[in-house]
Amino acid sequence: MQNLLKCFILAGALFLCTSVLFSQTPKARKYFESGLNKQQHYDYYGASEDFQEALQINPSYGDAWFHLAQVSYELDDYNLALNYLDSAEKYSRDNTEIMNLRGLVYISLNRLTDARSVFEAMLKKYPNNVQARFGLAELDLYAGSIDGAKNLYKDALKRQGDNRKALLSLAVIAAEEEHDDVAESYLRQALRYHSGDPQVHYLAGYLSARAGKLDEAERRARAAVQINGEYTRAYVLLASVLYGQARYDEVIDICDYLIAQNRTTAAAWYLKGLSQKNQGKSEDAISTWTSALVIDPQNEVMRSALELLVIKSTQVEDERRGQWAVYHIKKARDYAKLFMGEEARYEYQRALKIDPNNAKARDEFATLLSHEGLNELYLQQLKFISEHEKTSASDEKDEDERYRKLKMSDTIEAYDSLMKNSLNSKWEIDPFYLDKTRWHVGLYYVNSPVQLIHTELEQISADMIQDVFTGVAVTSVDVQHRPVNGYGEAYRLSRTGNMDYFIILTVDESEREVSMDAVLYSARTGVELTRFSTFRTGNDKYASVLRSFRRNLLHLLPVRGKIISRSVNEVLVDVGKVEGIVPNTVLDVVKAGSVRTKDNGLGVDFPKDSQLGKIIVSRTGEEISQGQLEQKGFYDRVNVGDEVLVFSQPDEQGNAVMDTEKASAEQLGRVRTPAIVDVIRSIE
């Protein structure tokens, strides 16, 4: 009897719980369906809110947990997505969609071994599961195995002949391999099976734009937005295609529409500013990009475009320059606190490039140089500040300002006194006025396919590279401010321009990474010398890849100087500590005009009879060095203006080490992600 009573009580409790649950389900379902609708229209923030509302009402709502994990994945909240997937699995075990998404999240977290285990386990349990094949294909792309990925997509297509993701992925891979006919074939199949799908038209438009078929790309992009009037990516693609056709008014109209719909659409602000700049409306472009960077301050490419335009089109005295420089000053201070000298120098240099009259920033930059032991450069900066500062009546009344200027004056006087015994004073040389340019490098880029994130990325990057090399005395980078047709035009321009080398630059980016690939050629012979590639991910990735590019290129170029003064056998050369010269370095002396780049390979060559002697460096300054000349032969043929090259340098034990060809800096960090992965991952 007691057992029977327990059964009745249990049944009653179950009935009560079920009644409560069912009474809440319609409301939870309403929020869930609203979230689904927003998710389908790429409103991931709104969808996240609705799914969470549904879970507040019904915490056991497995589908809501799963879709909440999906939108978290789309918003790059990968660890959060894993937590939501754990909850989803409680209420829906052995769900292949959950397992597949878990594998994709592992890929995003760079847990590639875990991801492979998930997908292989899925295939073992469900041999015909195409989603697992897609996951393994993505892993093959990460590993650089395009053939492996193709086979998996084709394998999925055998099981589902109309599978949209398989068809579109194969089309993207074929386009990447420049097999345009094959890509077109897969696109035709996708359009035949899924003619009403906006994403199919969008991808078809993107691939047409890559192939240079802008009319076809425009038609496909318009079809995508006609099917789905809220498809932001398709609108951005359409604006990019119209930009490529120089239809700037139409681009601005589309961008204004997108901004009105969602002010955080960075691509719309960027394209609008580019269009205004190309219309000659520099002030409008500056205003557009300045507003956009308030919304998206971490958009480094847009900031670079703004700064290049500001430097080119505004007066140095423009008071707004101080506002635009603040971003870099703050970053420089943060880097300086962490003792990250290279990064801090770069940011101060960017700030001073934008606002050269910023005395406070220049003072901080000078202090940074002092901490790094570059006292001569420190003194130069202080003198520059002192000579260019304007004194106002308010400054004279300001006690702190008067104290600062007095302190600076005392510091300059003290350092001038210390420098009385320097090489500069001894030889009466001001290194500030030395022309130390030894290398002339031409930088070129070819027309690229439409960029999904930043149109004209190559041109902006080339201009930024030229900009960051303006602070490097030994190397001049000459940029062609338009794309070249290819190698032939770049070779002709560099040779007729008397360059030493030329580079053909390729830049690519995804939402997470940016990469620069450079092929370095001899401008004299046209021979390919080397290639170097740099990629970065995370915060400040664009600035980091620019710094790395500069470092890699400088690492390839041998130290090269010239004799600037002589007293009997004591000579002064214009290379010093900043070029890595230390006491006991041995320099070859070569007749002026005899040094040339090697026919094949990196480095330089000169005729044997042009070698005039050697210099043993005895004392080094920051920009100059002094040494003892050892002549070759009986006659003295060494003159001011003759060139010097490093023959050997002492190691830590003081032993001479021959100067060898330099290799490019090794890229550290995680494996580079092929750019097509982002495109394929966007296919739902």
C-alpha positions as CSV (number, residue, x, y, z in Angstrom):
1,M,0.0,0.0,0.0
2,Q,2.8,2.4,0.9
3,N,4.5,1.6,-2.4
4,L,1.3,2.4,-4.2
5,L,1.0,5.7,-2.3
6,K,4.5,6.6,-3.3
7,C,3.7,5.9,-6.9
8,F,0.7,8.2,-6.8
9,I,2.7,11.0,-5.1
10,L,5.5,10.6,-7.7
11,A,2.9,10.6,-10.6
12,G,1.4,13.8,-9.1
13,A,4.7,15.5,-8.9
14,L,5.6,14.6,-12.4
15,F,2.2,15.8,-13.6
16,L,2.7,19.1,-11.8
17,C,6.2,19.6,-13.2
18,T,5.0,18.7,-16.7
19,S,2.1,21.2,-16.4
20,V,4.5,24.0,-15.3
21,L,6.9,23.1,-18.1
22,F,4.2,23.1,-20.8
23,S,2.7,26.3,-19.5
24,Q,6.1,28.0,-20.0
25,T,6.9,26.3,-23.4
26,P,4.9,28.6,-25.7
27,K,6.6,31.7,-24.3
28,A,10.0,30.1,-24.4
29,R,9.3,28.9,-28.0
30,K,8.4,32.4,-29.0
31,Y,11.7,33.8,-27.8
32,F,13.5,30.8,-29.5
33,E,11.8,31.4,-32.9
34,S,12.6,35.2,-32.6
35,G,16.2,34.3,-31.9
36,L,16.3,31.9,-34.9
37,N,15.0,34.7,-37.2
38,K,17.6,37.1,-36.0
39,Q,20.3,34.5,-36.3
40,Q,19.3,33.8,-39.9
41,H,19.6,37.6,-40.6
42,Y,23.1,37.7,-39.0
43,D,21.9,39.7,-35.9
44,Y,23.9,37.6,-33.5
45,Y,23.6,39.9,-30.6
46,G,19.9,40.1,-30.8
47,A,19.7,36.4,-31.3
48,S,21.8,35.8,-28.2
49,E,19.5,37.9,-26.1
50,D,16.4,36.0,-27.3
51,F,17.9,32.5,-26.7
52,Q,18.9,33.6,-23.2
53,E,15.4,34.8,-22.6
54,A,14.1,31.4,-23.7
55,L,16.5,29.7,-21.3
56,Q,15.4,31.9,-18.4
57,I,11.9,30.4,-18.9
58,N,13.0,26.9,-19.7
59,P,16.6,26.0,-18.6
60,S,16.2,22.5,-20.2
61,Y,15.7,23.9,-23.7
62,G,18.4,22.0,-25.5
63,D,17.9,23.6,-28.9
64,A,18.2,27.1,-27.3
65,W,21.5,26.1,-25.7
66,F,22.8,24.8,-29.0
67,H,21.8,27.9,-31.0
68,L,23.2,30.1,-28.2
69,A,26.5,28.2,-28.7
70,Q,26.2,28.9,-32.5
71,V,25.9,32.6,-32.1
72,S,28.7,32.7,-29.5
73,Y,30.8,30.9,-32.1
74,E,29.9,33.5,-34.7
75,L,30.9,36.3,-32.2
76,D,34.3,34.6,-31.6
77,D,33.4,33.8,-28.0
78,Y,34.8,30.3,-28.3
79,N,35.2,29.3,-24.7
80,L,31.7,30.5,-24.0
81,A,30.5,28.5,-27.0
82,L,32.0,25.3,-25.4
83,N,30.2,26.0,-22.1
84,Y,26.9,26.3,-24.0
85,L,27.6,23.1,-25.9
86,D,28.2,21.3,-22.6
87,S,24.7,22.4,-21.5
88,A,23.2,21.5,-24.9
89,E,24.6,17.9,-24.6
90,K,22.8,17.4,-21.3
91,Y,19.5,17.6,-23.0
92,S,20.4,16.2,-26.4
93,R,23.0,13.5,-26.3
94,D,24.7,12.1,-29.5
95,N,23.5,15.1,-31.5
96,T,25.8,15.2,-34.5
97,E,25.3,19.0,-34.9
98,I,26.5,19.6,-31.4
99,M,29.5,17.3,-32.0
100,N,30.3,19.1,-35.3
101,L,30.1,22.5,-33.7
102,R,32.4,21.4,-30.9
103,G,35.0,20.3,-33.4
104,L,34.8,23.7,-35.2
105,V,35.2,25.5,-31.9
106,Y,38.3,23.4,-31.1
107,I,39.7,24.5,-34.5
108,S,39.1,28.2,-33.6
109,L,40.9,27.6,-30.3
110,N,43.8,26.0,-32.2
111,R,43.1,22.7,-30.4
112,L,43.5,20.9,-33.7
113,T,44.2,17.5,-32.3
114,D,41.0,17.6,-30.2
115,A,39.1,18.7,-33.3
116,R,40.4,15.9,-35.3
117,S,39.4,13.4,-32.6
118,V,35.9,14.7,-32.5
119,F,35.4,14.5,-36.3
120,E,37.0,11.0,-36.6
121,A,34.8,9.8,-33.8
122,M,31.8,11.1,-35.6
123,L,32.7,9.3,-38.8
124,K,33.4,6.1,-36.9
125,K,29.9,6.2,-35.5
126,Y,28.2,7.8,-38.5
127,P,30.1,6.8,-41.6
128,N,27.9,8.9,-43.9
129,N,28.0,12.1,-41.9
130,V,29.1,14.9,-44.3
131,Q,29.6,17.5,-41.5
132,A,32.4,15.5,-40.1
133,R,34.0,15.4,-43.5
134,F,33.7,19.2,-43.7
135,G,35.5,19.5,-40.3
136,L,38.3,17.2,-41.4
137,A,38.6,19.1,-44.7
138,E,39.0,22.3,-42.8
139,L,41.8,20.7,-40.7
140,D,43.5,19.6,-43.9
141,L,43.3,23.2,-45.2
142,Y,44.9,24.4,-41.9
143,A,47.7,21.8,-42.5
144,G,48.2,23.1,-46.1
145,S,46.8,19.9,-47.6
146,I,44.5,21.3,-50.3
147,D,44.3,18.0,-52.1
148,G,43.1,16.3,-48.9
149,A,40.4,18.9,-48.4
150,K,39.2,18.6,-52.0
151,N,38.9,14.8,-51.6
152,L,36.8,15.1,-48.5
153,Y,34.5,17.7,-50.1
154,K,34.1,15.4,-53.1
155,D,33.5,12.5,-50.8
156,A,30.7,14.5,-49.2
157,L,29.3,15.4,-52.6
158,K,29.1,11.7,-53.5
159,R,26.7,11.2,-50.5
160,Q,24.7,14.4,-51.1
161,G,25.0,15.5,-54.7
162,D,23.4,18.9,-54.1
163,N,25.2,19.7,-50.9
164,R,25.6,23.5,-50.9
165,K,28.7,23.7,-48.7
166,A,30.5,21.0,-50.6
167,L,29.8,22.7,-54.0
168,L,30.7,26.2,-52.8
169,S,33.8,25.0,-50.9
170,L,35.1,23.2,-54.0
171,A,34.4,26.3,-56.0
172,V,36.4,28.5,-53.6
173,I,39.4,26.0,-53.6
174,A,39.3,25.8,-57.4
175,A,39.4,29.6,-57.6
176,E,42.3,29.7,-55.2
177,E,44.2,27.3,-57.4
178,E,43.3,29.6,-60.4
179,H,41.2,26.8,-62.0
180,D,38.4,29.2,-63.0
181,D,36.6,26.8,-65.3
182,V,36.3,24.2,-62.5
183,A,35.1,26.9,-60.1
184,E,32.5,28.1,-62.6
185,S,31.3,24.5,-63.0
186,Y,30.7,24.0,-59.2
187,L,29.0,27.4,-59.0
188,R,26.6,26.5,-61.8
189,Q,25.7,23.4,-59.9
190,A,25.2,25.3,-56.7
191,L,23.0,27.9,-58.5
192,R,20.9,25.2,-60.2
193,Y,20.2,23.4,-56.9
194,H,20.0,26.6,-54.7
195,S,18.9,29.4,-56.9
196,G,16.9,31.1,-54.1
197,D,19.8,31.0,-51.6
198,P,21.4,34.5,-51.1
199,Q,24.7,33.0,-49.9
200,V,25.1,31.1,-53.1
201,H,24.7,34.3,-55.1
202,Y,27.1,36.1,-52.7
203,L,29.9,33.5,-53.1
204,A,29.3,33.5,-56.8
205,G,29.7,37.3,-56.8
206,Y,32.8,37.1,-54.7
207,L,34.5,34.6,-56.9
208,S,33.5,36.5,-60.0
209,A,35.1,39.6,-58.5
210,R,38.3,37.7,-57.8
211,A,38.4,36.7,-61.4
212,G,38.0,40.3,-62.5
213,K,34.5,39.8,-63.8
214,L,33.0,42.9,-62.1
215,D,29.8,43.0,-64.2
216,E,29.0,39.4,-63.3
217,A,30.0,40.1,-59.6
218,E,27.6,43.1,-59.5
219,R,24.8,41.0,-60.9
220,R,25.3,38.2,-58.3
221,A,25.7,40.6,-55.4
222,R,22.5,42.4,-56.4
223,A,20.7,39.1,-56.6
224,A,21.8,38.2,-53.0
225,V,20.5,41.5,-51.6
226,Q,17.2,41.2,-53.5
227,I,16.6,37.7,-52.0
228,N,17.7,39.0,-48.5
229,G,17.4,42.7,-48.0
230,E,19.3,42.5,-44.7
231,Y,22.3,40.6,-46.0
232,T,25.1,43.0,-44.9
233,R,28.0,41.0,-46.4
234,A,26.3,41.1,-49.8
235,Y,25.8,44.8,-49.6
236,V,29.5,45.3,-48.7
237,L,30.5,43.1,-51.6
238,L,28.3,45.1,-53.9
239,A,29.8,48.4,-52.6
240,S,33.3,46.9,-53.1
241,V,32.5,45.9,-56.7
242,L,31.1,49.3,-57.5
243,Y,34.2,50.9,-56.0
244,G,36.3,48.8,-58.3
245,Q,34.3,50.4,-61.2
246,A,34.9,53.9,-59.8
247,R,31.2,54.4,-59.2
248,Y,31.8,56.3,-56.0
249,D,28.4,58.0,-55.6
250,E,26.7,54.7,-55.6
251,V,29.2,53.3,-53.1
252,I,28.5,56.1,-50.7
253,D,24.7,55.6,-51.1
254,I,25.0,51.9,-50.1
255,C,27.4,52.7,-47.3
256,D,25.0,55.4,-45.9
257,Y,22.2,52.8,-46.0
258,L,24.3,50.3,-44.1
259,I,25.4,52.8,-41.5
260,A,21.8,53.9,-41.0
261,Q,20.9,50.2,-40.4
262,N,23.9,49.5,-38.1
263,R,26.5,52.1,-37.2
264,T,29.0,49.5,-36.2
265,T,29.4,48.2,-39.8
266,A,33.1,49.1,-40.2
267,A,33.3,48.1,-43.8
268,A,30.7,50.7,-44.7
269,W,32.6,53.5,-43.0
270,Y,35.8,52.4,-44.6
271,L,34.5,52.2,-48.2
272,K,32.6,55.5,-47.8
273,G,35.9,57.3,-46.7
274,L,37.8,55.7,-49.6
275,S,35.2,56.8,-52.1
276,Q,35.3,60.4,-50.7
277,K,39.1,60.4,-50.9
278,N,39.0,59.3,-54.5
279,Q,36.5,62.1,-55.3
280,G,39.0,64.6,-54.0
281,K,36.9,65.3,-50.9
282,S,39.8,64.8,-48.4
283,E,38.1,66.6,-45.5
284,D,34.9,64.5,-45.9
285,A,37.0,61.3,-45.9
286,I,38.9,62.5,-42.8
287,S,35.6,63.3,-41.0
288,T,34.1,59.9,-42.0
289,W,37.1,57.9,-40.8
290,T,37.5,59.9,-37.6
291,S,33.9,59.2,-36.7
292,A,34.3,55.5,-37.6
293,L,37.4,55.1,-35.4
294,V,35.4,56.3,-32.4
295,I,33.1,53.4,-33.0
296,D,35.9,50.9,-33.9
297,P,39.2,52.2,-32.5
298,Q,41.0,48.9,-33.2
299,N,40.5,49.0,-37.0
300,E,44.2,49.4,-37.8
301,V,43.9,49.5,-41.6
302,M,41.3,52.3,-41.5
303,R,43.4,54.2,-39.0
304,S,46.4,53.8,-41.3
305,A,44.3,55.1,-44.3
306,L,43.3,58.1,-42.2
307,E,46.8,58.9,-41.0
308,L,48.2,58.7,-44.6
309,L,45.6,61.1,-45.8
310,V,46.1,63.5,-42.8
311,I,49.9,63.6,-43.4
312,K,49.3,64.3,-47.1
313,S,46.4,66.8,-47.0
314,T,46.5,68.8,-43.8
315,Q,48.9,71.5,-42.5
316,V,51.5,70.5,-39.9
317,E,50.0,73.2,-37.7
318,D,46.5,71.8,-37.9
319,E,45.4,71.5,-34.2
320,R,43.5,68.2,-35.0
321,R,46.8,66.4,-35.6
322,G,47.3,66.3,-31.8
323,Q,44.0,64.5,-31.4
324,W,44.9,61.9,-34.0
325,A,48.3,61.3,-32.4
326,V,46.9,60.6,-29.0
327,Y,46.1,56.9,-29.9
328,H,49.8,56.2,-30.7
329,I,51.1,58.1,-27.7
330,K,48.9,56.1,-25.3
331,K,50.1,52.8,-26.9
332,A,53.7,54.0,-26.7
333,R,53.4,54.6,-23.0
334,D,51.8,51.2,-22.4
335,Y,54.6,49.5,-24.3
336,A,57.3,51.5,-22.5
337,K,55.8,50.4,-19.1
338,L,56.3,46.8,-20.3
339,F,59.9,47.5,-21.5
340,M,58.9,46.7,-25.1
341,G,61.3,49.1,-26.7
342,E,60.8,48.4,-30.4
343,E,57.0,48.6,-30.1
344,A,57.2,51.8,-28.1
345,R,59.6,53.4,-30.6
346,Y,57.3,52.6,-33.4
347,E,54.3,54.1,-31.7
348,Y,56.2,57.3,-30.8
349,Q,57.5,57.6,-34.3
350,R,53.9,57.2,-35.7
351,A,52.7,59.9,-33.3
352,L,55.5,62.3,-34.3
353,K,54.9,61.6,-37.9
354,I,51.3,62.7,-37.5
355,D,52.0,65.6,-35.1
356,P,55.7,66.6,-35.4
357,N,55.2,69.7,-33.1
358,N,54.1,67.6,-30.2
359,A,56.8,68.6,-27.6
360,K,55.5,66.2,-24.9
361,A,55.5,63.2,-27.1
362,R,58.9,64.1,-28.5
363,D,60.3,64.5,-24.9
364,E,58.9,61.1,-24.0
365,F,60.5,59.6,-27.1
366,A,63.8,61.2,-26.3
367,T,63.6,59.8,-22.7
368,L,63.0,56.3,-24.2
369,L,66.1,56.7,-26.4
370,S,68.1,57.8,-23.4
371,H,67.0,54.7,-21.5
372,E,68.3,52.6,-24.4
373,G,71.7,54.2,-24.2
374,L,71.3,56.4,-27.3
375,N,72.4,59.6,-25.7
376,E,73.4,61.4,-28.9
377,L,70.0,60.8,-30.4
378,Y,68.5,61.9,-27.0
379,L,70.3,65.2,-27.2
380,Q,69.3,65.7,-30.8
381,Q,65.6,65.3,-29.9
382,L,66.0,67.7,-26.9
383,K,67.6,70.3,-29.1
384,F,64.8,70.0,-31.7
385,I,62.2,70.6,-29.0
386,S,64.1,73.6,-27.6
387,E,64.5,75.2,-31.1
388,H,60.9,74.6,-32.2
389,E,58.9,75.3,-29.1
390,K,57.0,78.5,-29.1
391,T,56.8,80.5,-25.9
392,S,53.5,82.2,-25.2
393,A,52.6,84.7,-22.4
394,S,50.6,82.0,-20.6
395,D,53.7,79.7,-20.6
396,E,55.8,82.4,-19.0
397,K,53.3,82.7,-16.1
398,D,53.0,78.9,-15.8
399,E,55.5,77.8,-13.1
400,D,55.5,74.2,-14.1
401,E,56.1,75.1,-17.8
402,R,59.0,77.4,-16.9
403,Y,60.5,74.7,-14.6
404,R,60.2,72.1,-17.5
405,K,62.0,74.4,-20.0
406,L,64.7,75.3,-17.4
407,K,65.2,71.6,-16.7
408,M,65.5,70.9,-20.4
409,S,68.0,73.7,-20.9
410,D,70.1,72.4,-18.1
411,T,69.9,68.8,-19.5
412,I,71.0,70.0,-22.9
413,E,73.9,71.9,-21.4
414,A,75.0,68.9,-19.3
415,Y,74.8,66.5,-22.3
416,D,76.7,69.0,-24.5
417,S,79.4,69.0,-21.9
418,L,79.5,65.2,-21.8
419,M,79.7,65.1,-25.6
420,K,82.8,67.2,-25.7
421,N,84.9,64.1,-25.8
422,S,82.7,62.3,-28.3
423,L,83.6,61.4,-31.9
424,N,81.1,64.1,-33.1
425,S,83.1,66.8,-31.3
426,K,86.5,65.4,-32.1
427,W,85.8,65.3,-35.8
428,E,83.4,68.3,-35.8
429,I,80.7,66.2,-37.4
430,D,76.9,66.5,-36.8
431,P,75.5,63.1,-37.7
432,F,72.0,64.6,-38.0
433,Y,73.0,66.0,-41.4
434,L,74.7,62.9,-42.8
435,D,73.2,61.2,-45.8
436,K,73.5,57.6,-44.9
437,T,71.1,56.2,-47.5
438,R,72.9,53.1,-49.0
439,W,70.0,51.0,-50.3
440,H,67.2,52.0,-52.7
441,V,64.4,49.5,-52.8
442,G,61.4,49.7,-55.2
443,L,58.1,48.4,-53.7
444,Y,55.4,47.2,-56.1
445,Y,52.1,45.3,-55.9
446,V,49.7,43.9,-58.5
447,N,46.0,44.3,-58.9
448,S,44.4,42.0,-56.3
449,P,41.0,40.4,-56.2
450,V,38.3,42.2,-54.3
451,Q,39.2,42.2,-50.6
452,L,36.4,41.1,-48.3
453,I,37.5,43.3,-45.4
454,H,39.6,46.2,-46.6
455,T,39.6,47.2,-50.3
456,E,43.0,48.7,-51.4
457,L,44.8,46.9,-48.6
458,E,47.9,46.5,-50.8
459,Q,48.1,50.2,-51.7
460,I,47.6,51.3,-48.0
461,S,50.2,48.7,-46.9
462,A,52.7,49.8,-49.5
463,D,52.3,53.4,-48.4
464,M,52.6,52.5,-44.7
465,I,55.8,50.5,-45.4
466,Q,57.3,53.5,-47.2
467,D,56.2,55.6,-44.2
468,V,57.8,53.4,-41.6
469,F,61.1,53.3,-43.5
470,T,61.4,57.1,-43.5
471,G,62.9,56.7,-40.0
472,V,65.5,54.3,-41.3
473,A,68.5,56.3,-42.5
474,V,70.2,53.5,-44.5
475,T,67.3,52.3,-46.7
476,S,65.0,54.3,-49.0
477,V,61.8,52.5,-50.1
478,D,60.3,53.9,-53.3
479,V,56.6,53.0,-53.7
480,Q,54.7,52.9,-57.0
481,H,51.4,54.4,-55.9
482,R,49.4,52.3,-58.3
483,P,49.4,48.6,-59.1
484,V,51.8,47.2,-61.7
485,N,50.8,44.7,-64.4
486,G,53.3,42.2,-63.0
487,Y,57.0,41.3,-62.8
488,G,57.9,42.8,-66.1
489,E,56.7,46.3,-65.3
490,A,58.2,46.2,-61.8
491,Y,61.6,45.1,-63.2
492,R,61.5,47.9,-65.8
493,L,60.5,50.6,-63.3
494,S,63.1,49.5,-60.7
495,R,66.0,49.3,-63.2
496,T,65.3,52.6,-64.9
497,G,64.8,54.1,-61.4
498,N,68.4,52.9,-60.4
499,M,67.1,50.8,-57.6
500,D,69.3,48.2,-55.9
501,Y,66.4,45.8,-55.3
502,F,62.7,45.6,-55.9
503,I,59.9,43.8,-54.1
504,I,56.6,42.5,-55.3
505,L,54.3,42.6,-52.3
506,T,51.2,40.6,-51.6
507,V,48.9,41.3,-48.6
508,D,46.1,39.2,-47.3
509,E,43.9,39.3,-44.3
510,S,41.1,37.5,-42.5
511,E,39.1,38.5,-39.4
512,R,41.9,37.1,-37.2
513,E,45.1,37.4,-39.1
514,V,47.0,39.7,-41.5
515,S,49.9,38.5,-43.7
516,M,52.5,40.1,-46.0
517,D,54.4,38.1,-48.6
518,A,57.4,39.7,-50.3
519,V,59.5,38.4,-53.2
520,L,62.8,40.2,-53.4
521,Y,64.6,40.7,-56.7
522,S,67.8,42.2,-57.9
523,A,66.9,45.4,-59.8
524,R,70.1,45.1,-61.9
525,T,69.6,41.5,-63.1
526,G,65.9,40.8,-62.3
527,V,66.9,37.6,-60.6
528,E,64.7,36.4,-57.7
529,L,66.9,36.5,-54.5
530,T,64.6,35.4,-51.7
531,R,61.1,35.4,-50.3
532,F,60.0,36.2,-46.9
533,S,56.6,36.0,-45.3
534,T,55.2,37.6,-42.2
535,F,51.9,37.1,-40.5
536,R,50.4,38.1,-37.2
537,T,47.2,37.5,-35.3
538,G,45.7,39.1,-32.2
539,N,45.7,42.7,-31.1
540,D,47.8,45.2,-33.0
541,K,48.4,42.6,-35.7
542,Y,48.7,45.2,-38.6
543,A,51.3,47.3,-36.8
544,S,53.1,44.2,-35.7
545,V,53.3,42.8,-39.3
546,L,54.6,46.2,-40.6
547,R,57.4,46.2,-37.9
548,S,58.2,42.6,-38.8
549,F,58.4,43.4,-42.5
550,R,60.8,46.3,-41.8
551,R,62.9,44.1,-39.6
552,N,63.1,41.2,-42.1
553,L,64.1,43.5,-45.0
554,L,66.8,45.3,-43.0
555,H,68.1,41.9,-41.9
556,L,68.7,41.0,-45.5
557,L,70.7,44.1,-46.4
558,P,74.4,44.1,-45.6
559,V,75.9,47.0,-43.6
560,R,77.4,49.5,-46.0
561,G,79.0,52.9,-45.2
562,K,81.5,55.3,-46.5
563,I,84.6,57.3,-45.3
564,I,83.5,60.8,-44.3
565,S,86.8,62.1,-42.9
566,R,90.5,61.2,-42.6
567,S,93.6,62.3,-40.6
568,V,96.6,60.3,-41.9
569,N,95.7,56.7,-41.1
570,E,92.9,57.5,-38.7
571,V,89.6,57.5,-40.5
572,L,86.0,58.2,-39.7
573,V,83.1,56.2,-41.3
574,D,79.4,56.9,-41.2
575,V,78.3,53.6,-39.6
576,G,78.1,53.1,-35.8
577,K,76.3,51.4,-33.0
578,V,72.9,51.7,-34.6
579,E,74.2,49.5,-37.5
580,G,75.7,47.0,-35.1
581,I,79.3,48.2,-35.4
582,V,81.5,47.5,-32.3
583,P,85.2,47.9,-31.5
584,N,87.5,45.5,-33.4
585,T,85.1,45.2,-36.3
586,V,87.1,44.9,-39.5
587,L,85.9,46.8,-42.5
588,D,86.9,46.4,-46.1
589,V,87.6,49.7,-47.9
590,V,86.4,49.7,-51.5
591,K,86.8,52.3,-54.2
592,A,83.8,54.5,-54.5
593,G,81.3,53.3,-57.2
594,S,82.7,49.8,-57.3
595,V,80.3,48.0,-54.9
596,R,77.3,46.4,-56.6
597,T,74.7,43.8,-55.7
598,K,75.5,40.2,-56.5
599,D,74.3,38.7,-59.8
600,N,72.7,35.8,-57.9
601,G,71.9,35.7,-54.2
602,L,72.0,38.3,-51.5
603,G,74.9,40.5,-50.6
604,V,77.4,42.6,-52.6
605,D,80.4,42.2,-54.8
606,F,83.3,44.3,-56.0
607,P,86.3,43.7,-58.3
608,K,89.4,42.6,-56.4
609,D,91.5,45.5,-57.6
610,S,88.9,47.9,-56.1
611,Q,89.8,46.8,-52.6
612,L,92.0,49.5,-51.1
613,G,92.6,48.3,-47.6
614,K,91.0,47.5,-44.3
615,I,89.9,49.5,-41.2
616,I,90.1,48.2,-37.7
617,V,87.4,50.0,-35.7
618,S,88.8,51.3,-32.4
619,R,85.9,53.6,-31.2
620,T,82.2,53.8,-32.0
621,G,79.6,56.4,-31.7
622,E,75.9,55.9,-32.3
623,E,76.1,57.0,-36.0
624,I,79.8,57.1,-36.7
625,S,82.9,55.1,-36.0
626,Q,86.7,55.7,-35.9
627,G,89.3,53.2,-36.9
628,Q,92.9,52.6,-38.1
629,L,93.5,52.3,-41.8
630,E,95.7,49.5,-43.1
631,Q,96.4,50.2,-46.8
632,K,96.7,47.6,-49.4
633,G,99.8,48.0,-51.5
634,F,102.5,50.6,-51.6
635,Y,100.4,53.6,-52.8
636,D,97.8,55.4,-50.7
637,R,94.6,55.3,-52.8
638,V,92.1,55.7,-50.0
639,N,89.9,58.9,-50.2
640,V,87.0,60.4,-48.4
641,G,83.9,59.0,-50.1
642,D,85.2,55.5,-50.6
643,E,82.9,52.7,-49.3
644,V,83.3,50.4,-46.4
645,L,81.8,46.9,-45.9
646,V,81.9,44.6,-42.9
647,F,84.6,42.0,-43.3
648,S,84.4,40.5,-39.8
649,Q,83.0,41.2,-36.4
650,P,84.1,39.9,-33.0
651,D,81.9,37.5,-31.2
652,E,81.3,37.5,-27.4
653,Q,84.7,36.0,-26.8
654,G,86.4,38.6,-29.0
655,N,87.1,36.2,-31.9
656,A,86.6,37.5,-35.4
657,V,83.5,36.1,-37.2
658,M,83.2,36.4,-41.0
659,D,80.2,38.4,-42.1
660,T,77.9,36.0,-44.0
661,E,74.7,36.4,-46.0
662,K,71.8,37.1,-43.8
663,A,68.6,35.0,-43.9
664,S,65.2,36.4,-43.2
665,A,64.0,36.4,-39.6
666,E,62.3,33.2,-38.6
667,Q,58.6,33.6,-38.1
668,L,57.5,32.5,-34.6
669,G,54.0,31.8,-33.4
670,R,51.2,29.6,-34.4
671,V,50.7,28.1,-37.8
672,R,49.5,30.5,-40.4
673,T,45.9,30.0,-41.4
674,P,45.2,30.0,-45.2
675,A,42.9,32.9,-46.1
676,I,40.4,30.7,-47.9
677,V,39.5,29.0,-44.6
678,D,37.6,32.1,-43.5
679,V,35.6,32.1,-46.7
680,I,34.8,28.4,-46.5
681,R,33.9,28.7,-42.8
682,S,31.4,31.4,-43.6
683,I,29.4,29.0,-45.7
684,E,26.6,27.8,-43.6
